[in-house]
Amino acid sequence: MNWTLSWTEVLGFATGALCVWLVARQHIANWPIGIANNVFFIVLFTQAGLYADAGLQIVFIALAAYGWWSWTHGGGPGTAEALPVRRTTRTEWVWLAAAGAAGTLGLTLLLSRATDSTVPFWDAVTTALSLTATYGQCRKLVESWWLWIAADLVYIPLYVHKGLHLTALLYVGFLALCVVGLLGWRRTLAERGTRTALGATA
């Protein structure tokens, strides 16, 4: 098996790992680090013929700007309160599922007809999962980690197939960090629930 490595992939590895670790710790610096990671991956994925993943990075940059603002201002106008971790509502799940399905179908058709992608469906489904997961993290939805876990389980063999071995290894690390993040956000939610209950009985 032929392993090739570039500085773009190395820098993508480093910034990506740091970004996910910071997200798991709910640290605001994850957003600028994530934007740098997106720039490196635009170059890397274009070279690998993963066009949806490359285009996805541009959307990630826009979402990062939104997430940065949302985390610091609570997602509401005129407030400086930090956004709290919370559960995904039933209505949000419906919208996320519909957007994910529509995105997967549309991107699969686009990639099949307009590019030389050899993996149009898998490129599309990981793109759709990543977008819905990122939006969920912008709003600090606990279940967004499950969407990332699902995406990573597809990304890992996809990147091995494309010869991006270091990136595949990075996503193994992402998968572990997603589990850590899920547990951490659940703990934060439980602690807030306990404080609320104690406040109500005080």
Contacts in CASP RR format, 6 or more apart in sequence:
PFRMAT RR
TARGET T0000
AUTHOR 0000-0000-0000
METHOD contacts of the structure
MODEL  1
MNWTLSWTEVLGFATGALCVWLVARQHIANWPIGIANNVFFIVLFTQAGL
YADAGLQIVFIALAAYGWWSWTHGGGPGTAEALPVRRTTRTEWVWLAAAG
AAGTLGLTLLLSRATDSTVPFWDAVTTALSLTATYGQCRKLVESWWLWIA
ADLVYIPLYVHKGLHLTALLYVGFLALCVVGLLGWRRTLAERGTRTALGA
TA
2 163 0 8 1.000
3 163 0 8 1.000
3 165 0 8 1.000
4 163 0 8 1.000
5 166 0 8 1.000
6 44 0 8 1.000
8 40 0 8 1.000
8 43 0 8 1.000
8 44 0 8 1.000
8 47 0 8 1.000
9 40 0 8 1.000
9 44 0 8 1.000
9 164 0 8 1.000
9 166 0 8 1.000
9 167 0 8 1.000
10 166 0 8 1.000
11 40 0 8 1.000
12 37 0 8 1.000
12 40 0 8 1.000
12 41 0 8 1.000
12 44 0 8 1.000
12 167 0 8 1.000
12 170 0 8 1.000
13 166 0 8 1.000
13 167 0 8 1.000
13 169 0 8 1.000
13 170 0 8 1.000
15 33 0 8 1.000
15 34 0 8 1.000
15 36 0 8 1.000
15 37 0 8 1.000
15 40 0 8 1.000
16 33 0 8 1.000
16 34 0 8 1.000
16 37 0 8 1.000
16 170 0 8 1.000
16 174 0 8 1.000
17 170 0 8 1.000
17 173 0 8 1.000
17 174 0 8 1.000
17 177 0 8 1.000
18 33 0 8 1.000
19 30 0 8 1.000
19 33 0 8 1.000
19 34 0 8 1.000
19 37 0 8 1.000
20 30 0 8 1.000
20 173 0 8 1.000
20 174 0 8 1.000
20 177 0 8 1.000
20 178 0 8 1.000
21 177 0 8 1.000
22 29 0 8 1.000
22 30 0 8 1.000
22 33 0 8 1.000
23 30 0 8 1.000
23 137 0 8 1.000
23 181 0 8 1.000
24 177 0 8 1.000
24 178 0 8 1.000
24 180 0 8 1.000
24 181 0 8 1.000
24 184 0 8 1.000
26 71 0 8 1.000
26 85 0 8 1.000
26 140 0 8 1.000
26 185 0 8 1.000
26 188 0 8 1.000
28 68 0 8 1.000
28 71 0 8 1.000
28 72 0 8 1.000
31 64 0 8 1.000
31 65 0 8 1.000
31 67 0 8 1.000
31 68 0 8 1.000
31 71 0 8 1.000
32 64 0 8 1.000
32 68 0 8 1.000
34 60 0 8 1.000
34 64 0 8 1.000
35 60 0 8 1.000
35 61 0 8 1.000
35 64 0 8 1.000
35 65 0 8 1.000
38 57 0 8 1.000
38 58 0 8 1.000
38 60 0 8 1.000
38 61 0 8 1.000
38 64 0 8 1.000
39 57 0 8 1.000
39 61 0 8 1.000
41 53 0 8 1.000
41 54 0 8 1.000
41 57 0 8 1.000
42 54 0 8 1.000
42 55 0 8 1.000
42 57 0 8 1.000
42 58 0 8 1.000
44 164 0 8 1.000
44 167 0 8 1.000
45 51 0 8 1.000
45 53 0 8 1.000
45 54 0 8 1.000
45 55 0 8 1.000
45 57 0 8 1.000
46 54 0 8 1.000
48 162 0 8 1.000
48 163 0 8 1.000
48 164 0 8 1.000
49 115 0 8 1.000
49 116 0 8 1.000
49 117 0 8 1.000
49 162 0 8 1.000
50 117 0 8 1.000
50 119 0 8 1.000
50 123 0 8 1.000
50 158 0 8 1.000
50 162 0 8 1.000
51 111 0 8 1.000
51 115 0 8 1.000
51 117 0 8 1.000
51 123 0 8 1.000
52 107 0 8 1.000
52 111 0 8 1.000
52 117 0 8 1.000
52 120 0 8 1.000
52 123 0 8 1.000
52 124 0 8 1.000
52 126 0 8 1.000
52 127 0 8 1.000
53 123 0 8 1.000
53 126 0 8 1.000
53 127 0 8 1.000
56 127 0 8 1.000
56 130 0 8 1.000
56 131 0 8 1.000
59 131 0 8 1.000
60 130 0 8 1.000
60 134 0 8 1.000
63 131 0 8 1.000
63 134 0 8 1.000
63 135 0 8 1.000
63 138 0 8 1.000
66 138 0 8 1.000
67 137 0 8 1.000
67 138 0 8 1.000
69 75 0 8 1.000
70 83 0 8 1.000
70 138 0 8 1.000
70 139 0 8 1.000
71 82 0 8 1.000
71 83 0 8 1.000
71 138 0 8 1.000
71 140 0 8 1.000
72 80 0 8 1.000
72 82 0 8 1.000
72 83 0 8 1.000
73 79 0 8 1.000
73 80 0 8 1.000
73 81 0 8 1.000
73 83 0 8 1.000
74 81 0 8 1.000
74 82 0 8 1.000
74 83 0 8 1.000
74 84 0 8 1.000
75 83 0 8 1.000
75 139 0 8 1.000
83 139 0 8 1.000
83 140 0 8 1.000
84 140 0 8 1.000
84 192 0 8 1.000
85 140 0 8 1.000
85 142 0 8 1.000
85 185 0 8 1.000
85 188 0 8 1.000
85 189 0 8 1.000
85 192 0 8 1.000
86 139 0 8 1.000
86 140 0 8 1.000
86 141 0 8 1.000
86 142 0 8 1.000
86 189 0 8 1.000
87 141 0 8 1.000
87 142 0 8 1.000
87 143 0 8 1.000
87 189 0 8 1.000
88 96 0 8 1.000
88 136 0 8 1.000
88 141 0 8 1.000
88 142 0 8 1.000
88 143 0 8 1.000
88 144 0 8 1.000
92 141 0 8 1.000
93 143 0 8 1.000
96 132 0 8 1.000
96 135 0 8 1.000
96 136 0 8 1.000
96 147 0 8 1.000
99 128 0 8 1.000
99 131 0 8 1.000
99 132 0 8 1.000
100 128 0 8 1.000
100 129 0 8 1.000
100 131 0 8 1.000
100 132 0 8 1.000
101 128 0 8 1.000
103 124 0 8 1.000
103 127 0 8 1.000
103 128 0 8 1.000
103 131 0 8 1.000
104 121 0 8 1.000
104 124 0 8 1.000
104 125 0 8 1.000
104 127 0 8 1.000
104 128 0 8 1.000
105 124 0 8 1.000
106 124 0 8 1.000
107 120 0 8 1.000
107 123 0 8 1.000
107 124 0 8 1.000
107 127 0 8 1.000
107 128 0 8 1.000
108 120 0 8 1.000
108 121 0 8 1.000
108 124 0 8 1.000
108 125 0 8 1.000
111 117 0 8 1.000
111 120 0 8 1.000
111 123 0 8 1.000
111 124 0 8 1.000
112 120 0 8 1.000
117 123 0 8 1.000
119 158 0 8 1.000
119 161 0 8 1.000
119 162 0 8 1.000
122 154 0 8 1.000
122 158 0 8 1.000
123 158 0 8 1.000
125 154 0 8 1.000
126 151 0 8 1.000
126 154 0 8 1.000
126 155 0 8 1.000
126 158 0 8 1.000
129 147 0 8 1.000
129 148 0 8 1.000
129 150 0 8 1.000
129 151 0 8 1.000
129 154 0 8 1.000
130 148 0 8 1.000
130 151 0 8 1.000
132 144 0 8 1.000
132 147 0 8 1.000
133 144 0 8 1.000
133 145 0 8 1.000
133 147 0 8 1.000
133 148 0 8 1.000
133 151 0 8 1.000
134 144 0 8 1.000
135 144 0 8 1.000
136 143 0 8 1.000
136 144 0 8 1.000
136 147 0 8 1.000
137 144 0 8 1.000
137 148 0 8 1.000
140 185 0 8 1.000
142 182 0 8 1.000
142 185 0 8 1.000
142 186 0 8 1.000
142 189 0 8 1.000
145 178 0 8 1.000
145 179 0 8 1.000
145 181 0 8 1.000
145 182 0 8 1.000
145 185 0 8 1.000
146 182 0 8 1.000
148 174 0 8 1.000
148 178 0 8 1.000
149 175 0 8 1.000
149 178 0 8 1.000
149 179 0 8 1.000
149 182 0 8 1.000
152 171 0 8 1.000
152 172 0 8 1.000
152 174 0 8 1.000
152 175 0 8 1.000
152 178 0 8 1.000
153 175 0 8 1.000
155 168 0 8 1.000
155 171 0 8 1.000
155 174 0 8 1.000
156 168 0 8 1.000
156 171 0 8 1.000
156 172 0 8 1.000
156 175 0 8 1.000
157 168 0 8 1.000
159 165 0 8 1.000
159 167 0 8 1.000
159 168 0 8 1.000
159 171 0 8 1.000
160 168 0 8 1.000
END
